[in-house]
Structures are given as structure tokens and as C-alpha cells.
Amino acid sequence: MASFHVIAGASETLEHTKIRKIGISDLFDALKRGVDDFMVKPSHIVFLCLLYPLVGVVLAAWTSGANALPLLFPLVSGFALIGPFAAIGLYEISRRREAGLDTSWRHAFEVRNSPAVPAIAAVGIMLFAIFITWLLTAQMFYQYLFGPAPPESISGFINEIFATGRGWTLIILGHAIGFVFAVVVLCTTVVAFPLLLDRDVGAYEAIHTSVRAVLANPITMAVWGLIVAVALIIGSLPVFAGLAVVLPILGHATWHVYRKVVEPPSPVRPTS
């Protein structure tokens, strides 16, 4: 059944993957390997990732008007919530390099031929739903504090945010709410997409494996989430241009984090 295949994978059985415990040193080793993958053909990878910072610039331009200005930060920060899905092509390139295959940029698009595409799409839809929920939550919280009327001007909006009590309430509680959404995404997708590219286990098992990986390595995964958040912030500062370098390194490194935390499948013993 196609629907069950999306949930359970090609074998149509809910077979749990095995999780390892890893340390902080494994994260830095994964980052080093991610840089190595990036340096193989950085120009190709940057080309693939230009879309990410360009979308960030478009979002910033679109929200520059007063009506949409309150959505600027939720859009830019929330866009990172769908980063795990956006980096699928990078996982594929790391997978191919690991297997000794050609790593030309065009192979990043061969993900569309993966048997796990339906499951990948299902997890991607989940991320998109979380992204939309975050935007709606941020908008409702802003309107709760400031009312439905849009800011009169950009300068007035900035003054309201940084020079008033309700503005600081928005900053502090808004970040707290965003943190909850980020934790949900980390817990459900930290290794989900690399696992689906590597083994067609189904959407449920990919998400469940990510949750178990976080539960087995709570401090290590918290540090990984912090590394990703700080790297994305740094990459966003120069008009999002730095994301063209930061995103591929994080994408490649995520593949290697997956390799460290998820045990390979047991070899199938031939039947006598």
C-alpha cells in the first residue's frame, strides 16, 4: 500500500533503527567533515545555496512596508525551520562523496529519484505546517500586545519594539515561543532527512529516530542546535549572504552527525 509505504518504509514494517550515544567532540568532527565536503567543490555548493539567502533578501524587502513589517523577524527566523528540508541536496552530495561517487552539483537533484520521496515529502509538509503555525502564532502575539493596526512607520515600529515595555515583552516572550518551535523541529528532524535518503524507512520511523537520537543524547543535541542557531545568525548578518557558505557546511555536517548517531542496518543473513 502506497500510504503505508510513506509511513513505514519499503519493507512495510515499523523496524526501529539503533541509536548511538555521541559526544561534543563528535559534533566538531562532523563540522570538520562538513567543511571538507564543502571544499570539494565550493563554487557548485554556493550556487545551489544562493536560493536560501536570496529568499531571505526577498522576505526582507517584502516586509519593508509598514503593513508587513511585524512579520519580518518571524519570517526570517522561521525560514530556518524549513532548513532541514532545504538542505536535502547537500545530504545527497555528502552521501555520494562517502560512497566514492561523483559529487557534481547536478547530482543534488537526483533526490527526486529516491524511493523515499513520498516519505521525504510527508516530513517536509510537516515542517511547512510548523513554519505556518509559527507565523500565525507570532502574528497573534504581536496583535495581542500592539493591536491589529499596522505600524505607522519603520522608525515608529523600531521605537515601539526597543523603547517600550510591551516591545521588550514581545522580544523576550517571542524568542521563548520561537525556541519552542525550534526545539520541536530539532527533535523531529535532526536526522530524519539523511536517514530517509540513506534508508527508505518511512516518515514515522525517520521522525521517531530523530526523537530517540535527541533523548539518547540530550546535551549533545542541544549543543548541536545551538551551533546551528548561532551559525545561521552569523550567516544572516551580512544581508543573508553568509548563508551561501554557512548552509552547505551545516547541511554536510548534518549528514555526518547522522552517520555518527544512527547505526548502519544489520547485514541481511542469507537463508539456508
Secondary structure, DSSP 8 states (H G I E B T S, - for coil): -HHHHHHH-TTSS-----B----HHHHHHHHHHHHHHHHHSHHHHHHHHTHHHHHHHHHHHHTTSTTTGGGHHHHHHHHGGGHHHHTHHHHHHHHHHHTT----GGGGGGGGG-TTHHHHHHHHHHHHHHHHHHHHHHHHHHHHHH-SS--S-HHHHHHHHHSSHHHHHHHHHHHHHHHHHHHHHHHHHTTHHHHHHHS---HHHHHHHHHHHHHHSHHHHHHHHHHHHHHHHHHHTTTTTTHHHHHHHHHHHHHHHHHHHB----------
